[in-house]
Amino acid sequence: MKFFIDTANLNEIREAYDLGILDGVTTNPSLMAKEGIKGKDNVFSHYKAICDIVGIDGDVSAEVIATDFQGMVREGEELAEIDSKIVVKIPMIKDGIKAIKYFTDKGIKTNCTLVFSAGQAILAAKAGATYVSPFIGRIDDMGADGMDLIEQLVIIYNNYEFETEILAASVRHVTHLIQCAELGAHVVTCPLNVITGLLKHPLTDLGLEKFLADAKKM
Ligand code: G3P
C-alpha cells in the first residue's frame, strides 16, 4: 500500500518524508490556495519544490485548471515538464477522459480526480489513468458510505486486471485509512495528522513509561 500526503505545505511534506514511509504527494487548487501560492510562476516553482523533497520514485499530483480538452493538454504538458515526478491530475469530466487517454498514449502519468461512482472509475481505467481518486470523505458527508465505493472499485478493477491504481482521497481519519487497507486500495492520500495518528495507542505510551521507569532499576 502506498502512502501519499495530501497537502501543498512544504513543512508537512518534509516532516512526512522524514518518517521514511511516504511514496508521494497529492495537491489540488484548494490546497495550493491555502498555502497562498499565486500566479503561474509561483505555482510551478512550488510544484518543483515539492518534487525536490520527494524521493526519486515519488509521485507528485499537480492539477490542471482548464476544463476543455485543448486547455487540459496544454496545461498538463507544461506541468509534466516541471519534473518527471509530476502526475497530471485531471477532473472526471468528458474532456478529462479524452485528456487522460491523450496523456496515457504519450506515457505521461495521470490521476483522475473527483471520482464519486463506479461508472466514473471504469471510464478512468478504460482511458488508462495511472490513478483514480475516489473522494471517500465527501461521500460520507452526503450521508452515504465512501468505503462502499472503494470495495466496489477493488472488485471491478480486479475482475479485469485494470492497471489503474485506486488512490483513496478525501481520507479524513485513521479509520478511513485502515478500512482502505482492509479493502485493498492501492494508495491512500491523507493529511499529516492521519499519518501520524497511526502511531498513537495509549497502551504504547503506558508501556513505554513503565519500561523507562524499570530501566532505571536495571
Ligand atoms: O485528495 C482530495 C482531498 O484534498 C479532498 O479532501 O477533505 O477536502 O474532502 P477533503
Boltz pocket constraint, residues with backbone or C-beta under 6 A from the ligand:
constraints:
  - pocket:
      binder: B
      contacts: [[A, 6], [A, 26], [A, 28], [A, 135], [A, 137], [A, 138], [A, 169], [A, 170], [A, 171], [A, 172], [A, 189]]
      max_distance: 6.0
